[in-house]
Amino acid sequence: MMTDEMEISHNPPKPTQKIKLNVGGVYFVTHRDTLLAFDESYFGGLLRRGRPPEDDGAYFIDRDTTHFPKILNYMRTGRF
């Protein structure tokens, strides 16, 4: 019989759902928790409103991708 401590060590935390974003034709994948980290952000609203993704499974965002990697990294780490 296993102890609770042993059972916990064999059950790693479940990863959050992955979200695919299509930003101006470039695809990015991140965790749902990353997009919800900033409650008042565009992305938090997008997911909380329940807007469904496009047919390809991605949320389309009609913006230039020039700065998006920096924005996404900030949401992931809290630093630029």
Backbone as XML, in Angstrom:
<?xml version="1.0"?>
<chain id="A" units="angstrom">
  <residue number="1" name="MET">
    <atom name="N" x="0.848" y="-1.188" z="0.000"/>
    <atom name="CA" x="0.000" y="0.000" z="0.000"/>
    <atom name="C" x="0.893" y="1.251" z="0.000"/>
  </residue>
  <residue number="2" name="MET">
    <atom name="N" x="0.554" y="2.215" z="-0.852"/>
    <atom name="CA" x="1.341" y="3.438" z="-0.971"/>
    <atom name="C" x="0.827" y="4.482" z="0.002"/>
  </residue>
  <residue number="3" name="THR">
    <atom name="N" x="1.732" y="5.300" z="0.467"/>
    <atom name="CA" x="1.324" y="6.419" z="1.313"/>
    <atom name="C" x="0.871" y="7.560" z="0.420"/>
  </residue>
  <residue number="4" name="ASP">
    <atom name="N" x="0.190" y="8.525" z="1.008"/>
    <atom name="CA" x="-0.248" y="9.692" z="0.241"/>
    <atom name="C" x="0.938" y="10.417" z="-0.378"/>
  </residue>
  <residue number="5" name="GLU">
    <atom name="N" x="2.030" y="10.489" z="0.359"/>
    <atom name="CA" x="3.215" y="11.182" z="-0.131"/>
    <atom name="C" x="3.744" y="10.511" z="-1.392"/>
  </residue>
  <residue number="6" name="MET">
    <atom name="N" x="3.769" y="9.206" z="-1.414"/>
    <atom name="CA" x="4.262" y="8.486" z="-2.582"/>
    <atom name="C" x="3.324" y="8.666" z="-3.764"/>
  </residue>
  <residue number="7" name="GLU">
    <atom name="N" x="2.032" y="8.663" z="-3.533"/>
    <atom name="CA" x="1.073" y="8.840" z="-4.608"/>
    <atom name="C" x="1.217" y="10.227" z="-5.229"/>
  </residue>
  <residue number="8" name="ILE">
    <atom name="N" x="1.404" y="11.222" z="-4.422"/>
    <atom name="CA" x="1.553" y="12.585" z="-4.925"/>
    <atom name="C" x="2.800" y="12.703" z="-5.795"/>
  </residue>
  <residue number="9" name="SER">
    <atom name="N" x="3.878" y="12.082" z="-5.402"/>
    <atom name="CA" x="5.113" y="12.195" z="-6.169"/>
    <atom name="C" x="5.000" y="11.542" z="-7.539"/>
  </residue>
  <residue number="10" name="HIS">
    <atom name="N" x="4.032" y="10.647" z="-7.723"/>
    <atom name="CA" x="3.857" y="9.983" z="-9.003"/>
    <atom name="C" x="2.767" y="10.628" z="-9.854"/>
  </residue>
  <residue number="11" name="ASN">
    <atom name="N" x="2.176" y="11.678" z="-9.380"/>
    <atom name="CA" x="1.124" y="12.377" z="-10.115"/>
    <atom name="C" x="1.545" y="13.822" z="-10.363"/>
  </residue>
  <residue number="12" name="PRO">
    <atom name="N" x="2.303" y="14.065" z="-11.439"/>
    <atom name="CA" x="2.729" y="15.437" z="-11.703"/>
    <atom name="C" x="1.530" y="16.325" z="-12.018"/>
  </residue>
  <residue number="13" name="PRO">
    <atom name="N" x="1.666" y="17.634" z="-11.797"/>
    <atom name="CA" x="0.549" y="18.537" z="-12.097"/>
    <atom name="C" x="0.206" y="18.491" z="-13.580"/>
  </residue>
  <residue number="14" name="LYS">
    <atom name="N" x="-1.083" y="18.633" z="-13.865"/>
    <atom name="CA" x="-1.526" y="18.617" z="-15.257"/>
    <atom name="C" x="-1.176" y="19.945" z="-15.926"/>
  </residue>
  <residue number="15" name="PRO">
    <atom name="N" x="-0.670" y="19.892" z="-17.149"/>
    <atom name="CA" x="-0.395" y="21.146" z="-17.855"/>
    <atom name="C" x="-1.705" y="21.818" z="-18.251"/>
  </residue>
  <residue number="16" name="THR">
    <atom name="N" x="-1.660" y="23.120" z="-18.414"/>
    <atom name="CA" x="-2.865" y="23.827" z="-18.833"/>
    <atom name="C" x="-3.083" y="23.604" z="-20.322"/>
  </residue>
  <residue number="17" name="GLN">
    <atom name="N" x="-4.265" y="23.910" z="-20.755"/>
    <atom name="CA" x="-4.634" y="23.755" z="-22.156"/>
    <atom name="C" x="-3.760" y="24.638" z="-23.040"/>
  </residue>
  <residue number="18" name="LYS">
    <atom name="N" x="-3.337" y="24.109" z="-24.164"/>
    <atom name="CA" x="-2.568" y="24.900" z="-25.126"/>
    <atom name="C" x="-3.535" y="25.644" z="-26.034"/>
  </residue>
  <residue number="19" name="ILE">
    <atom name="N" x="-3.186" y="26.880" z="-26.336"/>
    <atom name="CA" x="-3.990" y="27.745" z="-27.200"/>
    <atom name="C" x="-3.150" y="28.124" z="-28.409"/>
  </residue>
  <residue number="20" name="LYS">
    <atom name="N" x="-3.744" y="28.007" z="-29.586"/>
    <atom name="CA" x="-3.060" y="28.378" z="-30.826"/>
    <atom name="C" x="-3.603" y="29.724" z="-31.292"/>
  </residue>
  <residue number="21" name="LEU">
    <atom name="N" x="-2.686" y="30.642" z="-31.569"/>
    <atom name="CA" x="-3.033" y="31.978" z="-32.056"/>
    <atom name="C" x="-2.480" y="32.165" z="-33.458"/>
  </residue>
  <residue number="22" name="ASN">
    <atom name="N" x="-3.281" y="32.736" z="-34.325"/>
    <atom name="CA" x="-2.847" y="33.105" z="-35.668"/>
    <atom name="C" x="-2.787" y="34.626" z="-35.681"/>
  </residue>
  <residue number="23" name="VAL">
    <atom name="N" x="-1.599" y="35.158" z="-35.576"/>
    <atom name="CA" x="-1.416" y="36.615" z="-35.533"/>
    <atom name="C" x="-0.879" y="37.048" z="-36.885"/>
  </residue>
  <residue number="24" name="GLY">
    <atom name="N" x="-1.752" y="37.630" z="-37.697"/>
    <atom name="CA" x="-1.351" y="38.105" z="-39.014"/>
    <atom name="C" x="-0.768" y="37.014" z="-39.905"/>
  </residue>
  <residue number="25" name="GLY">
    <atom name="N" x="-1.213" y="35.780" z="-39.727"/>
    <atom name="CA" x="-0.742" y="34.679" z="-40.557"/>
    <atom name="C" x="0.403" y="33.887" z="-39.963"/>
  </residue>
  <residue number="26" name="VAL">
    <atom name="N" x="0.910" y="34.295" z="-38.812"/>
    <atom name="CA" x="1.982" y="33.565" z="-38.128"/>
    <atom name="C" x="1.370" y="32.903" z="-36.888"/>
  </residue>
  <residue number="27" name="TYR">
    <atom name="N" x="1.643" y="31.621" z="-36.734"/>
    <atom name="CA" x="1.050" y="30.865" z="-35.632"/>
    <atom name="C" x="1.955" y="30.842" z="-34.405"/>
  </residue>
  <residue number="28" name="PHE">
    <atom name="N" x="1.319" y="30.997" z="-33.249"/>
    <atom name="CA" x="1.976" y="30.927" z="-31.946"/>
    <atom name="C" x="1.164" y="29.974" z="-31.085"/>
  </residue>
  <residue number="29" name="VAL">
    <atom name="N" x="1.836" y="29.223" z="-30.235"/>
    <atom name="CA" x="1.155" y="28.333" z="-29.295"/>
    <atom name="C" x="1.644" y="28.680" z="-27.891"/>
  </residue>
  <residue number="30" name="THR">
    <atom name="N" x="0.697" y="28.803" z="-26.986"/>
    <atom name="CA" x="1.023" y="29.104" z="-25.602"/>
    <atom name="C" x="-0.008" y="28.455" z="-24.695"/>
  </residue>
  <residue number="31" name="HIS">
    <atom name="N" x="0.236" y="28.506" z="-23.414"/>
    <atom name="CA" x="-0.712" y="27.946" z="-22.459"/>
    <atom name="C" x="-1.833" y="28.932" z="-22.178"/>
  </residue>
  <residue number="32" name="ARG">
    <atom name="N" x="-3.010" y="28.411" z="-21.955"/>
    <atom name="CA" x="-4.173" y="29.230" z="-21.607"/>
    <atom name="C" x="-3.869" y="30.118" z="-20.396"/>
  </residue>
  <residue number="33" name="ASP">
    <atom name="N" x="-3.196" y="29.568" z="-19.393"/>
    <atom name="CA" x="-2.860" y="30.346" z="-18.199"/>
    <atom name="C" x="-2.009" y="31.568" z="-18.526"/>
  </residue>
  <residue number="34" name="THR">
    <atom name="N" x="-1.147" y="31.458" z="-19.526"/>
    <atom name="CA" x="-0.323" y="32.605" z="-19.940"/>
    <atom name="C" x="-1.217" y="33.732" z="-20.442"/>
  </residue>
  <residue number="35" name="LEU">
    <atom name="N" x="-2.203" y="33.383" z="-21.256"/>
    <atom name="CA" x="-3.086" y="34.403" z="-21.819"/>
    <atom name="C" x="-4.046" y="34.983" z="-20.782"/>
  </residue>
  <residue number="36" name="LEU">
    <atom name="N" x="-4.305" y="34.223" z="-19.732"/>
    <atom name="CA" x="-5.206" y="34.700" z="-18.678"/>
    <atom name="C" x="-4.465" y="35.378" z="-17.525"/>
  </residue>
  <residue number="37" name="ALA">
    <atom name="N" x="-3.151" y="35.476" z="-17.617"/>
    <atom name="CA" x="-2.345" y="36.045" z="-16.538"/>
    <atom name="C" x="-2.674" y="37.514" z="-16.271"/>
  </residue>
  <residue number="38" name="PHE">
    <atom name="N" x="-3.096" y="38.220" z="-17.288"/>
    <atom name="CA" x="-3.452" y="39.629" z="-17.155"/>
    <atom name="C" x="-4.960" y="39.745" z="-17.371"/>
  </residue>
  <residue number="39" name="ASP">
    <atom name="N" x="-5.700" y="39.861" z="-16.273"/>
    <atom name="CA" x="-7.160" y="39.803" z="-16.311"/>
    <atom name="C" x="-7.805" y="40.752" z="-17.313"/>
  </residue>
  <residue number="40" name="GLU">
    <atom name="N" x="-7.296" y="41.946" z="-17.398"/>
    <atom name="CA" x="-7.921" y="42.961" z="-18.243"/>
    <atom name="C" x="-7.355" y="43.009" z="-19.661"/>
  </residue>
  <residue number="41" name="SER">
    <atom name="N" x="-6.539" y="42.035" z="-20.016"/>
    <atom name="CA" x="-5.921" y="42.066" z="-21.343"/>
    <atom name="C" x="-6.911" y="41.639" z="-22.430"/>
  </residue>
  <residue number="42" name="TYR">
    <atom name="N" x="-6.567" y="41.948" z="-23.649"/>
    <atom name="CA" x="-7.351" y="41.526" z="-24.811"/>
    <atom name="C" x="-7.523" y="40.012" z="-24.809"/>
  </residue>
  <residue number="43" name="PHE">
    <atom name="N" x="-6.452" y="39.298" z="-24.487"/>
    <atom name="CA" x="-6.474" y="37.846" z="-24.555"/>
    <atom name="C" x="-7.337" y="37.236" z="-23.467"/>
  </residue>
  <residue number="44" name="GLY">
    <atom name="N" x="-7.293" y="37.822" z="-22.276"/>
    <atom name="CA" x="-8.166" y="37.359" z="-21.210"/>
    <atom name="C" x="-9.624" y="37.496" z="-21.612"/>
  </residue>
  <residue number="45" name="GLY">
    <atom name="N" x="-9.956" y="38.637" z="-22.186"/>
    <atom name="CA" x="-11.324" y="38.855" z="-22.657"/>
    <atom name="C" x="-11.705" y="37.898" z="-23.772"/>
  </residue>
  <residue number="46" name="LEU">
    <atom name="N" x="-10.790" y="37.669" z="-24.673"/>
    <atom name="CA" x="-11.026" y="36.765" z="-25.798"/>
    <atom name="C" x="-11.427" y="35.379" z="-25.298"/>
  </residue>
  <residue number="47" name="LEU">
    <atom name="N" x="-10.691" y="34.862" z="-24.342"/>
    <atom name="CA" x="-10.957" y="33.513" z="-23.850"/>
    <atom name="C" x="-12.142" y="33.469" z="-22.886"/>
  </residue>
  <residue number="48" name="ARG">
    <atom name="N" x="-12.317" y="34.497" z="-22.092"/>
    <atom name="CA" x="-13.414" y="34.498" z="-21.118"/>
    <atom name="C" x="-14.775" y="34.713" z="-21.783"/>
  </residue>
  <residue number="49" name="ARG">
    <atom name="N" x="-14.806" y="35.427" z="-22.888"/>
    <atom name="CA" x="-16.073" y="35.645" z="-23.598"/>
    <atom name="C" x="-16.544" y="34.379" z="-24.291"/>
  </residue>
  <residue number="50" name="GLY">
    <atom name="N" x="-15.651" y="33.425" z="-24.431"/>
    <atom name="CA" x="-16.038" y="32.167" z="-25.051"/>
    <atom name="C" x="-16.054" y="32.188" z="-26.570"/>
  </residue>
  <residue number="51" name="ARG">
    <atom name="N" x="-15.364" y="33.146" z="-27.157"/>
    <atom name="CA" x="-15.295" y="33.188" z="-28.618"/>
    <atom name="C" x="-14.638" y="31.903" z="-29.125"/>
  </residue>
  <residue number="52" name="PRO">
    <atom name="N" x="-15.271" y="31.217" z="-30.055"/>
    <atom name="CA" x="-14.666" y="29.975" z="-30.553"/>
    <atom name="C" x="-13.502" y="30.264" z="-31.494"/>
  </residue>
  <residue number="53" name="PRO">
    <atom name="N" x="-12.552" y="29.340" z="-31.571"/>
    <atom name="CA" x="-11.458" y="29.504" z="-32.532"/>
    <atom name="C" x="-11.963" y="29.318" z="-33.955"/>
  </residue>
  <residue number="54" name="GLU">
    <atom name="N" x="-11.131" y="29.679" z="-34.905"/>
    <atom name="CA" x="-11.444" y="29.492" z="-36.319"/>
    <atom name="C" x="-11.443" y="28.000" z="-36.656"/>
  </residue>
  <residue number="55" name="ASP">
    <atom name="N" x="-11.765" y="27.660" z="-37.905"/>
    <atom name="CA" x="-11.828" y="26.263" z="-38.337"/>
    <atom name="C" x="-10.514" y="25.509" z="-38.157"/>
  </residue>
  <residue number="56" name="ASP">
    <atom name="N" x="-9.382" y="26.232" z="-38.208"/>
    <atom name="CA" x="-8.082" y="25.570" z="-38.046"/>
    <atom name="C" x="-7.685" y="25.392" z="-36.581"/>
  </residue>
  <residue number="57" name="GLY">
    <atom name="N" x="-8.570" y="25.784" z="-35.662"/>
    <atom name="CA" x="-8.308" y="25.630" z="-34.241"/>
    <atom name="C" x="-7.582" y="26.794" z="-33.611"/>
  </residue>
  <residue number="58" name="ALA">
    <atom name="N" x="-7.263" y="27.814" z="-34.401"/>
    <atom name="CA" x="-6.526" y="28.976" z="-33.889"/>
    <atom name="C" x="-7.461" y="30.173" z="-33.733"/>
  </residue>
  <residue number="59" name="TYR">
    <atom name="N" x="-7.095" y="31.048" z="-32.816"/>
    <atom name="CA" x="-7.783" y="32.334" z="-32.678"/>
    <atom name="C" x="-7.075" y="33.318" z="-33.591"/>
  </residue>
  <residue number="60" name="PHE">
    <atom name="N" x="-7.821" y="33.888" z="-34.540"/>
    <atom name="CA" x="-7.219" y="34.820" z="-35.492"/>
    <atom name="C" x="-7.189" y="36.214" z="-34.891"/>
  </residue>
  <residue number="61" name="ILE">
    <atom name="N" x="-6.010" y="36.838" z="-34.957"/>
    <atom name="CA" x="-5.813" y="38.209" z="-34.487"/>
    <atom name="C" x="-5.229" y="38.985" z="-35.653"/>
  </residue>
  <residue number="62" name="ASP">
    <atom name="N" x="-5.974" y="39.934" z="-36.154"/>
    <atom name="CA" x="-5.612" y="40.681" z="-37.353"/>
    <atom name="C" x="-4.659" y="41.828" z="-37.004"/>
  </residue>
  <residue number="63" name="ARG">
    <atom name="N" x="-3.425" y="41.454" z="-36.715"/>
    <atom name="CA" x="-2.397" y="42.435" z="-36.354"/>
    <atom name="C" x="-1.057" y="42.019" z="-36.946"/>
  </residue>
  <residue number="64" name="ASP">
    <atom name="N" x="-0.164" y="42.972" z="-37.043"/>
    <atom name="CA" x="1.202" y="42.739" z="-37.490"/>
    <atom name="C" x="1.935" y="41.936" z="-36.416"/>
  </residue>
  <residue number="65" name="THR">
    <atom name="N" x="2.780" y="41.009" z="-36.837"/>
    <atom name="CA" x="3.478" y="40.152" z="-35.882"/>
    <atom name="C" x="4.816" y="40.709" z="-35.403"/>
  </residue>
  <residue number="66" name="THR">
    <atom name="N" x="5.192" y="41.880" z="-35.860"/>
    <atom name="CA" x="6.508" y="42.432" z="-35.531"/>
    <atom name="C" x="6.818" y="42.384" z="-34.040"/>
  </residue>
  <residue number="67" name="HIS">
    <atom name="N" x="5.895" y="42.838" z="-33.215"/>
    <atom name="CA" x="6.157" y="42.941" z="-31.776"/>
    <atom name="C" x="5.490" y="41.843" z="-30.950"/>
  </residue>
  <residue number="68" name="PHE">
    <atom name="N" x="4.700" y="40.992" z="-31.597"/>
    <atom name="CA" x="3.954" y="40.003" z="-30.827"/>
    <atom name="C" x="4.828" y="39.034" z="-30.043"/>
  </residue>
  <residue number="69" name="PRO">
    <atom name="N" x="5.942" y="38.546" z="-30.581"/>
    <atom name="CA" x="6.786" y="37.654" z="-29.761"/>
    <atom name="C" x="7.234" y="38.300" z="-28.443"/>
  </residue>
  <residue number="70" name="LYS">
    <atom name="N" x="7.524" y="39.594" z="-28.469"/>
    <atom name="CA" x="7.928" y="40.296" z="-27.245"/>
    <atom name="C" x="6.753" y="40.393" z="-26.272"/>
  </residue>
  <residue number="71" name="ILE">
    <atom name="N" x="5.569" y="40.647" z="-26.793"/>
    <atom name="CA" x="4.373" y="40.734" z="-25.946"/>
    <atom name="C" x="4.104" y="39.382" z="-25.288"/>
  </residue>
  <residue number="72" name="LEU">
    <atom name="N" x="4.178" y="38.319" z="-26.071"/>
    <atom name="CA" x="3.925" y="36.987" z="-25.544"/>
    <atom name="C" x="4.974" y="36.588" z="-24.504"/>
  </residue>
  <residue number="73" name="ASN">
    <atom name="N" x="6.220" y="36.903" z="-24.770"/>
    <atom name="CA" x="7.266" y="36.602" z="-23.785"/>
    <atom name="C" x="7.063" y="37.390" z="-22.498"/>
  </residue>
  <residue number="74" name="TYR">
    <atom name="N" x="6.597" y="38.638" z="-22.610"/>
    <atom name="CA" x="6.300" y="39.418" z="-21.408"/>
    <atom name="C" x="5.182" y="38.750" z="-20.603"/>
  </residue>
  <residue number="75" name="MET">
    <atom name="N" x="4.170" y="38.273" z="-21.301"/>
    <atom name="CA" x="3.069" y="37.604" z="-20.615"/>
    <atom name="C" x="3.548" y="36.317" z="-19.938"/>
  </residue>
  <residue number="76" name="ARG">
    <atom name="N" x="4.542" y="35.677" z="-20.518"/>
    <atom name="CA" x="5.085" y="34.436" z="-19.943"/>
    <atom name="C" x="5.976" y="34.709" z="-18.740"/>
  </residue>
  <residue number="77" name="THR">
    <atom name="N" x="6.775" y="35.747" z="-18.810"/>
    <atom name="CA" x="7.818" y="35.947" z="-17.798"/>
    <atom name="C" x="7.633" y="37.191" z="-16.929"/>
  </residue>
  <residue number="78" name="GLY">
    <atom name="N" x="6.850" y="38.158" z="-17.400"/>
    <atom name="CA" x="6.698" y="39.414" z="-16.677"/>
    <atom name="C" x="7.850" y="40.379" z="-16.919"/>
  </residue>
  <residue number="79" name="ARG">
    <atom name="N" x="8.732" y="40.042" z="-17.868"/>
    <atom name="CA" x="9.885" y="40.899" z="-18.181"/>
    <atom name="C" x="10.006" y="41.060" z="-19.695"/>
  </residue>
  <residue number="80" name="PHE">
    <atom name="N" x="10.519" y="42.239" z="-20.100"/>
    <atom name="CA" x="10.819" y="42.463" z="-21.532"/>
    <atom name="C" x="12.240" y="42.062" z="-21.804"/>
  </residue>
</chain>
